Amino acid sequence: MDRGPTMIDVAEAASVSLKTVSRYVNGATNINPELAERIREAVQTLGYRRNLAAASIRPGWTSRMLGLIIGDLGNPYYSTLARGVEREVHARGYILTTASSDEDATRNDELVDRMLEQRVDGLIIVPPYTGGRSWADLPPPLPPRVLVDRPAPEGGGYTVLADNAAGAARAVELLVQEGATRIAFVGDSELISTMAERRQGYESALQAAGIAADPALVDHGVHTDEQAEQAVERLLADQGADAVFAANNRASIGALRAFRARGERVPLIGFDDFESAELTSPATTVVSHDIARMGAIAAQTLLTLIDGDEPAALTTVLPVALRRRGSERAAR
C-alpha cells in the first residue's frame, strides 16, 4: 500500500527544510511568505495530509471516530440533529466529533481538513450555504460522507432531507383557510436550499389560492431571533401583514417577540418545532419533521457505506407534519 506523501516529500518539492515544513503544518505564522506559498503549493500538489494518528495506523486499523459538521451549535435544531447522530453511532462503538461551520465556507473546509487529519472513518455534513471547495478538489483517499438537511451546492452524494416545499405549502394553505390574505414570509438567506424550497412552497400555496405573491411581504435576510423580531415588526407596521409564516425556528421566536412588543398578534405558523412552542399563548402551530430521526438516518446511511454496502437510496426525503396548536387562528 502506498504510504502517502510525507513532510519529507513536501520539503523536497518546495525546496525548503523539513523544519520549515513542520512549522508550517503546525500553524506557525512567522514563515517567509514566499516559502509558505511554495509549501502550500507542494502540499496541494502532493495531497499531503497531516496525520495526527500515524502511530496508531496499521493495516485494517480504523479510528472508530466519525465527524459531524453542522451550521450553528447555538441553534437547538442542530443540537437535536447531533443527538440523533450520536445515539446511532454510539450504539456501533463510534465516537462522534461535532463542530460548527457557522455557515462559513472557509471554516467548513478547515474543519473537513482537520477531521481528515484525524483519520475519521466517515463524515456527516450540513453544507454551508456560502458554497466552498468541491470534494473533487480534495486528494484521495476520502472517507465515506453523507450530507444532511441540505444537498451539496454541486449536487450529488448521499443526502437526507425534509420535504420543505410541501411543508411550507401546507402552512400557508391553513393560514389562507383561516382568512389571511397578506401572509408574510420571514426566513434566512435563500442561498440556503431549504429556505429557497420553503419560499417555493409559500408561493405555490398562494398561487393555488388565487392570491398574488407580494415581494414586499418577504424578508429572507433573517439569521437571528433579533433580526426576525425587527422584520416582523416592519412587515406588520409597514406592509399590513395579516399573518406570518416563519420559515425556521429563529423566525418563529422573533415573531413571538414582535407580537409581545406590539401587544397584539396575528396568525402565525412556523417551520421547525422549538422547545417553548407549546408554552406560548396560544401555543405555536408548526410544520415539523423528526429532526433526531433525520440525524439517525444520516448516521445509518454513513455506517452502511463504511461497512462497504450500498444504502437503500441516494436521497432520503423525510415527511413533515403540521402540528396545529392554535396560533394559526386570528385573535378573538
Residue frames as qw, qx, qy, qz and C-alpha x, y, z in Angstrom:
[[0.000, 0.888, 0.461, 0.000, 0.00, 0.00, 0.00],
 [0.347, 0.598, -0.044, 0.721, 1.24, 3.47, -0.87],
 [0.432, -0.352, -0.522, 0.645, 2.42, 5.16, 2.30],
 [0.023, 0.936, 0.344, 0.075, 1.19, 8.54, 1.04],
 [0.386, 0.669, -0.177, 0.610, 3.22, 11.76, 0.89],
 [0.635, -0.511, -0.362, 0.452, 5.22, 12.77, 3.96],
 [0.131, -0.961, 0.008, 0.244, 6.63, 16.05, 5.24],
 [0.513, -0.393, 0.523, 0.556, 9.96, 14.99, 3.75],
 [0.437, 0.431, 0.647, 0.453, 8.32, 14.79, 0.33],
 [0.052, 0.948, 0.312, 0.027, 6.79, 18.23, 0.84],
 [0.378, -0.791, 0.227, 0.424, 10.13, 19.70, 1.89],
 [0.514, -0.104, 0.615, 0.589, 11.84, 18.30, -1.20],
 [0.319, 0.640, 0.604, 0.351, 9.08, 19.53, -3.55],
 [0.067, -0.977, -0.200, -0.026, 9.11, 23.01, -2.02],
 [0.618, 0.430, -0.253, 0.607, 12.93, 23.17, -1.73],
 [0.307, -0.733, 0.260, -0.548, 12.77, 24.08, 1.95],
 [0.092, 0.310, -0.870, 0.371, 13.93, 22.43, 5.15],
 [0.446, -0.349, -0.821, -0.071, 11.94, 19.75, 6.93],
 [0.222, -0.352, -0.549, 0.725, 11.83, 22.01, 9.98],
 [0.181, 0.136, -0.106, -0.968, 10.17, 24.79, 7.96],
 [0.472, -0.188, -0.686, -0.521, 7.52, 22.39, 6.65],
 [0.414, -0.345, -0.787, 0.302, 6.89, 21.14, 10.19],
 [0.054, -0.295, -0.331, 0.895, 6.41, 24.68, 11.45],
 [0.305, 0.018, -0.384, -0.871, 4.04, 25.44, 8.54],
 [0.516, -0.257, -0.745, -0.336, 1.77, 22.43, 9.03],
 [0.419, -0.408, -0.685, 0.434, 1.65, 23.09, 12.77],
 [0.065, -0.886, -0.454, -0.063, 0.31, 26.61, 12.26],
 [0.459, -0.422, -0.004, 0.782, 3.37, 28.86, 12.58],
 [0.308, 0.889, 0.337, -0.030, 2.66, 32.32, 11.18],
 [0.139, -0.889, 0.288, 0.327, 6.16, 33.82, 11.09],
 [0.712, 0.031, 0.562, 0.419, 7.30, 31.97, 7.96],
 [0.049, -0.349, 0.393, 0.849, 8.59, 33.87, 4.95],
 [0.639, 0.439, 0.256, -0.577, 5.51, 34.37, 2.70],
 [0.522, 0.536, -0.555, -0.362, 7.35, 33.11, -0.38],
 [0.086, 0.234, -0.961, 0.121, 8.39, 29.92, 1.40],
 [0.436, 0.193, 0.680, -0.557, 4.90, 29.48, 2.84],
 [0.659, 0.490, -0.065, -0.566, 3.39, 29.73, -0.65],
 [0.413, 0.436, -0.779, -0.182, 5.83, 27.13, -2.00],
 [0.113, -0.064, 0.934, -0.332, 4.93, 24.79, 0.85],
 [0.563, 0.329, 0.405, -0.641, 1.19, 25.37, 0.31],
 [0.633, 0.496, -0.367, -0.468, 1.53, 24.53, -3.39],
 [0.257, 0.330, -0.908, 0.019, 3.56, 21.40, -2.60],
 [0.320, 0.065, 0.796, -0.510, 1.01, 20.26, -0.01],
 [0.651, 0.425, 0.185, -0.602, -1.83, 20.71, -2.50],
 [0.546, 0.516, -0.568, -0.337, 0.02, 19.08, -5.42],
 [0.206, 0.261, -0.933, 0.135, 1.18, 16.05, -3.42],
 [0.692, -0.401, -0.421, -0.428, -2.04, 15.67, -1.48],
 [0.361, 0.124, -0.723, 0.576, -0.16, 15.71, 1.82],
 [0.560, -0.635, -0.233, -0.479, -2.33, 15.47, 4.90],
 [0.061, -0.506, 0.676, -0.533, -1.01, 15.80, 8.42],
 [0.738, -0.197, -0.624, -0.164, -1.59, 12.53, 10.25],
 [0.328, -0.610, 0.422, -0.586, -2.20, 13.01, 13.94],
 [0.872, -0.239, 0.318, -0.285, -2.82, 9.31, 14.44],
 [0.579, 0.577, -0.567, -0.106, 0.16, 7.96, 12.49],
 [0.066, -0.413, 0.862, -0.285, 1.50, 5.92, 15.35],
 [0.597, 0.060, 0.649, -0.467, -1.78, 4.04, 15.57],
 [0.719, 0.465, -0.175, -0.486, -2.27, 3.25, 11.90],
 [0.357, -0.246, 0.890, 0.139, -1.86, -0.41, 10.97],
 [0.266, -0.025, -0.760, -0.593, -3.35, -2.47, 8.13],
 [0.391, -0.454, -0.778, -0.191, -7.08, -2.76, 8.78],
 [0.243, -0.340, -0.523, 0.743, -6.94, -0.18, 11.58],
 [0.044, -0.704, -0.419, -0.571, -9.76, 2.37, 11.89],
 [0.060, 0.318, -0.374, 0.869, -10.09, 5.35, 14.19],
 [0.225, -0.527, -0.811, 0.113, -13.64, 4.43, 15.28],
 [0.040, -0.509, -0.233, 0.828, -14.28, 8.18, 15.03],
 [0.290, 0.623, 0.606, 0.402, -16.82, 9.99, 12.89],
 [0.160, -0.147, -0.068, 0.974, -17.07, 13.69, 12.14],
 [0.092, 0.755, 0.646, 0.063, -20.22, 15.84, 12.15],
 [0.196, -0.077, 0.038, 0.977, -20.13, 19.42, 10.85],
 [0.055, 0.730, 0.679, -0.053, -23.31, 21.43, 11.44],
 [0.225, 0.718, 0.229, 0.618, -24.34, 25.02, 10.74],
 [0.159, -0.631, 0.224, -0.726, -24.75, 26.53, 14.20],
 [0.407, -0.072, -0.834, 0.367, -24.07, 24.87, 17.56],
 [0.112, 0.075, 0.446, -0.885, -26.23, 27.50, 19.26],
 [0.580, 0.003, -0.280, -0.765, -29.35, 26.51, 17.32],
 [0.614, -0.137, 0.673, -0.388, -31.45, 23.84, 19.10],
 [0.846, 0.424, -0.075, -0.315, -32.34, 22.39, 15.69],
 [0.574, 0.563, -0.587, 0.094, -28.75, 21.30, 15.17],
 [0.216, -0.411, 0.779, -0.423, -28.25, 20.08, 18.71],
 [0.807, 0.091, 0.398, -0.426, -31.25, 17.78, 18.19],
 [0.786, 0.537, -0.280, -0.130, -29.80, 16.62, 14.89],
 [0.234, 0.589, -0.730, 0.256, -26.43, 15.92, 16.52],
 [0.535, -0.250, 0.660, -0.464, -28.13, 13.96, 19.29],
 [0.896, 0.274, 0.136, -0.323, -29.82, 11.74, 16.72],
 [0.638, 0.590, -0.490, 0.071, -26.50, 11.06, 15.00],
 [0.027, -0.555, 0.736, -0.388, -24.61, 10.42, 18.24],
 [0.736, -0.145, 0.497, -0.436, -27.10, 7.92, 19.64],
 [0.913, 0.368, -0.038, -0.174, -26.95, 5.88, 16.47],
 [0.579, 0.599, -0.511, 0.213, -23.16, 5.80, 16.11],
 [0.296, -0.544, 0.648, -0.444, -22.54, 5.26, 19.82],
 [0.889, -0.045, 0.318, -0.325, -24.51, 2.02, 19.59],
 [0.894, 0.420, -0.115, 0.103, -22.00, 0.89, 16.98],
 [0.799, -0.377, 0.013, 0.468, -18.97, 1.78, 19.10],
 [0.473, 0.501, 0.114, 0.716, -18.00, 5.03, 17.36],
 [0.268, -0.580, -0.275, 0.718, -17.05, 8.36, 18.92],
 [0.318, 0.786, 0.413, 0.331, -18.56, 11.45, 17.29],
 [0.352, -0.290, -0.045, 0.889, -16.64, 14.71, 16.89],
 [0.182, 0.812, 0.540, 0.126, -19.01, 17.64, 16.29],
 [0.304, -0.294, 0.031, 0.906, -18.11, 21.14, 15.11],
 [0.297, 0.814, 0.428, -0.258, -19.91, 24.17, 13.69],
 [0.524, 0.287, 0.339, 0.727, -19.10, 25.88, 10.40],
 [0.002, 0.614, 0.272, -0.741, -21.16, 28.97, 11.34],
 [0.586, 0.720, 0.365, -0.065, -22.32, 28.86, 7.70],
 [0.034, 0.862, -0.396, -0.315, -18.82, 29.91, 6.62],
 [0.907, 0.395, -0.143, -0.032, -17.34, 28.01, 3.66],
 [0.352, 0.652, -0.584, 0.332, -13.72, 28.63, 4.65],
 [0.425, -0.427, 0.644, -0.472, -14.31, 27.42, 8.17],
 [0.930, 0.096, 0.186, -0.302, -16.16, 24.38, 6.84],
 [0.771, 0.521, -0.351, 0.107, -13.20, 23.48, 4.63],
 [0.052, 0.607, -0.660, 0.440, -10.80, 23.89, 7.55],
 [0.682, -0.255, 0.509, -0.458, -12.95, 21.62, 9.72],
 [0.946, 0.287, -0.048, -0.144, -13.07, 18.99, 6.97],
 [0.524, 0.612, -0.529, 0.267, -9.28, 19.12, 6.72],
 [0.239, -0.515, 0.658, -0.494, -8.83, 18.76, 10.47],
 [0.843, -0.078, 0.368, -0.384, -11.19, 15.81, 10.62],
 [0.873, 0.433, -0.224, -0.001, -9.43, 14.14, 7.71],
 [0.227, 0.633, -0.636, 0.378, -6.14, 14.66, 9.56],
 [0.520, -0.333, 0.615, -0.491, -7.71, 12.86, 12.50],
 [0.197, 0.128, -0.931, -0.281, -8.44, 9.98, 10.10],
 [0.593, 0.111, 0.449, -0.659, -12.15, 9.88, 10.85],
 [0.352, 0.091, 0.912, 0.192, -13.87, 6.86, 9.32],
 [0.134, 0.583, 0.680, 0.423, -16.67, 8.96, 7.86],
 [0.042, -0.105, -0.141, 0.984, -18.27, 12.42, 7.77],
 [0.060, 0.719, 0.689, 0.068, -21.80, 13.80, 8.11],
 [0.246, -0.128, 0.035, 0.960, -22.04, 17.41, 6.94],
 [0.220, 0.838, 0.452, -0.210, -24.61, 20.20, 6.74],
 [0.555, 0.297, 0.238, 0.740, -23.12, 22.08, 3.73],
 [0.107, -0.539, -0.205, 0.810, -22.71, 25.83, 4.33],
 [0.473, 0.760, 0.437, -0.090, -24.91, 27.92, 2.09],
 [0.045, 0.883, -0.272, -0.380, -21.92, 30.04, 1.06],
 [0.808, 0.527, -0.262, -0.044, -20.60, 27.17, -1.05],
 [0.500, -0.674, 0.539, 0.068, -16.91, 26.37, -0.73],
 [0.001, 0.490, -0.821, -0.293, -14.48, 23.82, -2.00],
 [0.853, 0.146, -0.278, -0.417, -15.67, 20.93, -4.15],
 [0.843, -0.334, 0.420, -0.029, -14.99, 17.41, -2.93],
 [0.860, 0.461, 0.066, 0.207, -13.38, 16.79, -6.33],
 [0.230, 0.855, -0.331, 0.326, -10.59, 19.20, -5.29],
 [0.587, -0.618, 0.486, -0.191, -9.55, 17.00, -2.35],
 [0.333, 0.455, -0.817, -0.119, -6.88, 14.34, -2.90],
 [0.911, -0.201, -0.243, -0.265, -7.95, 10.73, -2.38],
 [0.281, -0.383, -0.862, -0.176, -8.44, 8.60, -0.46],
 [0.311, -0.305, 0.162, -0.885, -11.50, 10.17, 1.15],
 [0.140, 0.125, 0.913, -0.362, -13.76, 8.55, 3.77],
 [0.047, -0.551, -0.766, -0.327, -17.48, 7.98, 3.11],
 [0.021, 0.119, 0.253, -0.960, -19.69, 11.02, 3.68],
 [0.009, -0.621, -0.770, -0.142, -23.37, 11.86, 3.96],
 [0.012, -0.214, -0.001, -0.977, -24.98, 15.28, 3.61],
 [0.163, -0.527, -0.804, 0.221, -27.87, 16.18, 5.88],
 [0.030, 0.697, 0.385, -0.604, -30.58, 18.89, 5.96],
 [0.416, 0.812, -0.069, -0.405, -29.50, 20.27, 2.56],
 [0.907, 0.298, 0.155, 0.256, -27.76, 18.98, -0.57],
 [0.540, -0.332, 0.230, 0.738, -24.28, 19.96, -1.68],
 [0.242, 0.719, -0.050, -0.649, -24.17, 23.09, -3.89],
 [0.172, 0.435, -0.720, -0.512, -22.66, 21.00, -6.71],
 [0.859, 0.047, -0.116, -0.496, -25.24, 18.24, -6.21],
 [0.722, 0.237, -0.648, 0.043, -24.68, 14.52, -5.85],
 [0.107, 0.287, -0.775, 0.553, -23.79, 12.41, -2.85],
 [0.380, -0.439, -0.813, 0.045, -25.89, 10.61, -0.26],
 [0.099, -0.263, 0.129, -0.951, -28.30, 13.12, 1.29],
 [0.189, -0.504, -0.820, 0.195, -31.03, 13.15, 3.96],
 [0.055, -0.190, -0.095, -0.976, -33.58, 15.99, 3.63],
 [0.239, 0.439, 0.689, -0.525, -37.02, 17.12, 4.79],
 [0.248, 0.554, 0.658, 0.445, -39.91, 17.86, 2.43],
 [0.182, -0.318, -0.209, 0.907, -39.55, 21.61, 2.77],
 [0.182, -0.064, -0.392, -0.899, -41.72, 22.83, -0.10],
 [0.446, -0.407, -0.738, -0.302, -44.67, 20.62, 0.82],
 [0.405, -0.459, -0.599, 0.515, -44.47, 21.63, 4.48],
 [0.064, -0.225, -0.048, 0.971, -44.43, 25.34, 3.70],
 [0.292, -0.190, -0.568, -0.746, -47.35, 24.95, 1.30],
 [0.443, -0.476, -0.759, -0.004, -49.44, 23.19, 3.95],
 [0.283, -0.409, -0.416, 0.761, -48.74, 26.01, 6.43],
 [0.085, 0.134, -0.181, -0.971, -49.78, 28.73, 4.00],
 [0.348, -0.298, -0.742, -0.490, -52.87, 26.78, 2.92],
 [0.386, -0.520, -0.705, 0.289, -54.01, 26.66, 6.53],
 [0.150, -0.367, -0.186, 0.899, -53.42, 30.39, 7.06],
 [0.205, -0.048, -0.469, -0.858, -55.47, 31.11, 3.92],
 [0.399, -0.412, -0.797, -0.189, -58.26, 28.84, 5.21],
 [0.337, -0.532, -0.545, 0.553, -58.26, 30.91, 8.40],
 [0.145, 0.920, 0.357, -0.065, -58.89, 34.06, 6.34],
 [0.363, -0.650, 0.246, 0.621, -55.40, 35.54, 5.83],
 [0.657, 0.714, 0.218, 0.102, -54.66, 37.25, 2.51],
 [0.276, 0.854, -0.354, 0.262, -51.41, 39.13, 3.24],
 [0.924, -0.361, 0.020, 0.122, -49.13, 36.45, 4.61],
 [0.028, 0.880, -0.474, -0.002, -45.58, 37.50, 5.43],
 [0.947, 0.106, -0.207, 0.220, -42.65, 35.16, 4.76],
 [0.218, -0.876, 0.404, -0.146, -39.79, 35.56, 7.27],
 [0.982, -0.072, 0.083, 0.153, -36.67, 33.44, 6.88],
 [0.523, -0.561, 0.395, 0.505, -32.93, 33.14, 6.39],
 [0.111, 0.561, -0.520, -0.635, -30.97, 33.60, 3.16],
 [0.867, 0.350, 0.155, -0.319, -32.43, 31.88, 0.12],
 [0.363, 0.609, -0.704, -0.046, -28.93, 30.78, -0.77],
 [0.325, -0.159, 0.883, -0.298, -29.79, 28.05, 1.76],
 [0.250, -0.067, -0.816, -0.517, -31.61, 25.44, -0.29],
 [0.128, -0.443, -0.849, 0.257, -34.11, 24.73, 2.50],
 [0.082, 0.542, 0.258, -0.796, -35.13, 28.39, 2.54],
 [0.225, 0.247, -0.525, -0.783, -35.50, 28.50, -1.23],
 [0.227, -0.213, -0.924, -0.221, -37.70, 25.39, -1.10],
 [0.070, -0.533, -0.691, 0.483, -39.86, 26.85, 1.67],
 [0.155, 0.457, -0.065, -0.873, -40.25, 30.09, -0.29],
 [0.232, 0.055, -0.768, -0.594, -41.30, 27.98, -3.29],
 [0.180, -0.388, -0.901, 0.077, -43.92, 26.18, -1.19],
 [0.002, 0.526, 0.388, -0.757, -45.16, 29.50, 0.22],
 [0.222, 0.370, -0.296, -0.852, -45.64, 31.00, -3.24],
 [0.222, -0.076, -0.880, -0.412, -47.21, 27.87, -4.75],
 [0.092, -0.480, -0.816, 0.307, -49.84, 27.81, -1.99],
 [0.115, 0.534, 0.153, -0.823, -50.64, 31.49, -2.54],
 [0.220, 0.225, -0.603, -0.733, -50.97, 30.90, -6.27],
 [0.174, -0.241, -0.945, -0.137, -53.28, 27.93, -5.70],
 [0.051, -0.591, -0.647, 0.479, -55.46, 30.15, -3.53],
 [0.274, 0.764, 0.414, 0.411, -55.60, 32.88, -6.19],
 [0.320, -0.917, -0.026, 0.236, -53.51, 35.30, -4.11],
 [0.574, 0.725, -0.204, 0.320, -50.72, 37.21, -5.83],
 [0.765, -0.310, -0.192, 0.531, -47.34, 36.84, -4.12],
 [0.032, 0.982, -0.010, 0.186, -46.18, 40.26, -2.92],
 [0.704, 0.272, -0.362, 0.547, -42.36, 40.59, -2.70],
 [0.098, -0.625, 0.262, -0.729, -42.85, 43.37, -0.13],
 [0.794, -0.462, 0.085, -0.385, -44.17, 40.74, 2.30],
 [0.955, 0.043, -0.186, 0.229, -40.97, 38.66, 2.09],
 [0.131, -0.868, 0.459, -0.138, -37.90, 39.10, 4.29],
 [0.984, 0.036, -0.127, 0.122, -35.23, 36.47, 3.70],
 [0.388, 0.621, -0.437, 0.522, -32.34, 38.21, 5.46],
 [0.613, -0.626, 0.203, -0.437, -33.13, 36.89, 8.93],
 [0.620, 0.272, -0.704, 0.215, -30.49, 34.83, 10.74],
 [0.184, 0.024, -0.728, 0.660, -31.11, 35.65, 14.42],
 [0.126, -0.631, -0.739, 0.197, -34.11, 36.00, 16.74],
 [0.108, -0.616, -0.154, 0.765, -33.49, 39.73, 16.96],
 [0.031, 0.182, -0.539, -0.822, -33.42, 40.19, 13.19],
 [0.127, -0.384, -0.870, -0.281, -36.65, 38.21, 12.91],
 [0.122, -0.662, -0.565, 0.477, -38.33, 40.39, 15.52],
 [0.017, -0.511, 0.129, 0.849, -37.38, 43.54, 13.60],
 [0.061, -0.009, -0.754, -0.654, -38.53, 42.02, 10.30],
 [0.123, -0.524, -0.842, -0.040, -41.93, 41.01, 11.66],
 [0.091, -0.657, -0.344, 0.665, -42.44, 44.41, 13.29],
 [0.026, 0.367, -0.371, -0.853, -41.71, 46.10, 9.95],
 [0.104, -0.156, -0.851, -0.490, -43.94, 43.76, 7.94],
 [0.116, -0.619, -0.751, 0.199, -46.84, 44.31, 10.32],
 [0.093, -0.688, -0.212, 0.687, -46.44, 48.08, 10.61],
 [0.048, 0.516, -0.373, -0.770, -45.45, 48.97, 7.04],
 [0.187, 0.113, -0.812, -0.541, -46.88, 46.22, 4.84],
 [0.667, -0.075, 0.101, -0.734, -50.12, 45.35, 6.63],
 [0.354, 0.124, -0.925, -0.061, -49.31, 41.67, 7.00],
 [0.690, -0.324, 0.069, -0.644, -52.29, 39.83, 8.47],
 [0.971, -0.215, 0.101, -0.019, -50.43, 36.54, 9.14],
 [0.004, -0.772, 0.631, 0.072, -46.85, 35.31, 9.38],
 [0.989, 0.087, -0.102, 0.064, -45.20, 32.19, 8.02],
 [0.282, -0.814, 0.507, 0.027, -41.91, 31.89, 9.93],
 [0.809, 0.432, -0.377, -0.128, -39.60, 29.74, 7.83],
 [0.620, 0.153, -0.681, 0.357, -37.45, 28.42, 10.70],
 [0.560, -0.572, -0.546, 0.247, -37.41, 28.27, 14.48],
 [0.346, -0.197, -0.136, 0.907, -35.44, 31.51, 14.86],
 [0.133, -0.258, -0.354, -0.889, -38.03, 33.35, 12.79],
 [0.504, -0.556, -0.626, -0.211, -40.86, 31.91, 14.92],
 [0.520, -0.483, -0.416, 0.568, -39.24, 33.13, 18.13],
 [0.187, -0.046, 0.083, 0.978, -38.62, 36.55, 16.59],
 [0.279, -0.431, -0.527, -0.677, -42.28, 36.77, 15.53],
 [0.549, -0.596, -0.579, 0.091, -43.44, 35.96, 19.06],
 [0.422, -0.336, -0.218, 0.813, -41.17, 38.68, 20.44],
 [0.002, -0.163, -0.297, -0.941, -42.61, 41.18, 17.96],
 [0.422, -0.555, -0.609, -0.379, -46.15, 40.25, 19.00],
 [0.544, -0.549, -0.475, 0.421, -45.25, 40.76, 22.65],
 [0.302, -0.170, -0.019, 0.938, -43.66, 44.16, 21.94],
 [0.168, -0.256, -0.415, -0.857, -46.73, 45.31, 19.99],
 [0.336, 0.071, 0.626, -0.700, -49.20, 43.93, 22.49],
 [0.773, 0.360, 0.164, -0.497, -51.10, 42.20, 19.71],
 [0.394, -0.239, 0.828, 0.319, -50.61, 39.27, 17.40],
 [0.663, 0.366, -0.282, -0.589, -51.65, 37.90, 14.02],
 [0.986, 0.015, 0.128, -0.103, -51.96, 34.25, 12.96],
 [0.009, 0.737, -0.672, -0.073, -48.57, 32.51, 12.94],
 [0.996, 0.009, 0.092, 0.006, -47.24, 29.19, 11.70],
 [0.140, -0.785, 0.581, 0.166, -43.56, 28.29, 11.94],
 [0.876, 0.308, -0.370, -0.016, -41.37, 25.72, 10.24],
 [0.521, 0.208, -0.687, 0.461, -39.40, 23.51, 12.68],
 [0.621, -0.687, -0.365, -0.094, -40.60, 22.90, 16.20],
 [0.251, 0.508, -0.481, 0.669, -38.90, 24.51, 19.20],
 [0.323, -0.121, -0.828, 0.443, -38.90, 23.78, 22.92],
 [0.087, 0.276, 0.477, -0.830, -41.16, 26.61, 24.06],
 [0.216, -0.126, -0.580, -0.775, -43.69, 26.32, 21.21],
 [0.438, -0.474, -0.743, -0.177, -46.30, 24.69, 23.43],
 [0.366, -0.440, -0.502, 0.649, -45.75, 27.21, 26.24],
 [0.002, -0.031, -0.140, -0.990, -46.83, 30.30, 24.30],
 [0.234, 0.526, 0.707, -0.410, -50.38, 31.61, 24.44],
 [0.960, 0.027, 0.115, -0.255, -51.79, 30.39, 22.18],
 [0.702, -0.305, 0.561, 0.315, -49.36, 27.53, 21.61],
 [0.190, 0.640, -0.442, -0.600, -47.42, 27.89, 18.35],
 [0.889, 0.348, 0.270, -0.122, -48.52, 25.86, 15.35],
 [0.131, -0.664, 0.628, 0.385, -45.56, 24.45, 13.43],
 [0.882, 0.385, -0.243, -0.126, -44.61, 22.36, 10.45],
 [0.371, -0.670, 0.641, -0.050, -42.10, 19.85, 11.73],
 [0.846, 0.239, -0.472, -0.069, -40.21, 16.73, 10.89],
 [0.866, -0.488, 0.019, 0.109, -38.39, 14.32, 13.17],
 [0.204, 0.881, -0.417, 0.091, -35.00, 16.04, 13.39],
 [0.506, -0.503, 0.697, -0.078, -33.49, 13.34, 15.58],
 [0.847, 0.240, 0.475, -0.007, -34.67, 10.74, 13.06],
 [0.545, 0.827, -0.137, 0.031, -33.01, 12.73, 10.29],
 [0.101, -0.764, 0.629, -0.101, -29.73, 12.51, 12.21],
 [0.706, -0.193, 0.672, -0.111, -30.24, 8.81, 12.87],
 [0.825, 0.500, 0.263, -0.014, -30.92, 8.05, 9.20],
 [0.342, 0.864, -0.364, 0.064, -27.85, 10.04, 8.16],
 [0.351, -0.588, 0.718, -0.124, -25.79, 8.00, 10.64],
 [0.818, 0.092, 0.559, -0.102, -27.28, 4.71, 9.42],
 [0.702, 0.712, 0.002, -0.010, -26.50, 5.66, 5.83],
 [0.113, 0.824, -0.545, 0.102, -22.91, 6.52, 6.72],
 [0.551, -0.387, 0.726, -0.138, -22.40, 3.30, 8.69],
 [0.863, 0.356, 0.348, -0.088, -23.76, 1.32, 5.74],
 [0.534, 0.806, -0.244, 0.070, -21.18, 2.97, 3.49],
 [0.188, -0.709, 0.660, -0.162, -18.38, 2.29, 5.99],
 [0.748, -0.116, 0.637, -0.143, -19.41, -1.36, 6.06],
 [0.128, -0.259, 0.771, 0.568, -18.92, -1.45, 2.30],
 [0.275, 0.474, 0.836, 0.021, -22.60, -1.83, 1.47],
 [0.022, 0.290, 0.394, 0.872, -24.91, 0.24, -0.71],
 [0.224, 0.229, 0.514, -0.796, -27.56, 2.37, 1.10],
 [0.382, 0.502, 0.773, -0.066, -31.18, 1.87, 0.06],
 [0.321, 0.875, 0.341, 0.122, -31.45, 5.34, -1.50],
 [0.504, 0.295, -0.030, 0.811, -29.16, 8.10, -2.75],
 [0.129, -0.294, 0.139, -0.937, -31.54, 10.76, -1.37],
 [0.246, -0.449, -0.838, 0.188, -33.91, 10.25, 1.55],
 [0.168, -0.380, -0.072, -0.907, -36.72, 12.81, 1.94],
 [0.104, -0.249, -0.838, 0.475, -38.49, 12.77, 5.30],
 [0.145, -0.675, -0.590, -0.417, -42.19, 13.66, 5.53],
 [0.023, 0.182, -0.343, 0.921, -43.36, 16.67, 7.52],
 [0.222, -0.569, -0.789, 0.064, -46.33, 17.08, 9.86],
 [0.106, -0.537, -0.055, -0.835, -48.49, 20.12, 10.58],
 [0.365, -0.319, -0.747, 0.455, -48.96, 20.41, 14.35],
 [0.184, -0.650, -0.284, -0.681, -51.98, 22.62, 14.99],
 [0.417, -0.254, -0.629, 0.605, -51.88, 24.30, 18.39],
 [0.068, -0.812, -0.509, 0.277, -53.92, 27.47, 18.00],
 [0.221, -0.582, 0.115, 0.774, -51.61, 30.23, 16.78],
 [0.215, 0.162, 0.684, 0.678, -52.84, 29.80, 13.20],
 [0.049, -0.744, -0.651, -0.143, -56.15, 31.42, 14.18],
 [0.070, 0.602, -0.004, 0.795, -56.82, 35.13, 14.47],
 [0.092, -0.035, -0.652, 0.752, -57.06, 36.63, 17.96],
 [0.321, -0.561, -0.636, -0.421, -60.56, 36.60, 19.36]]
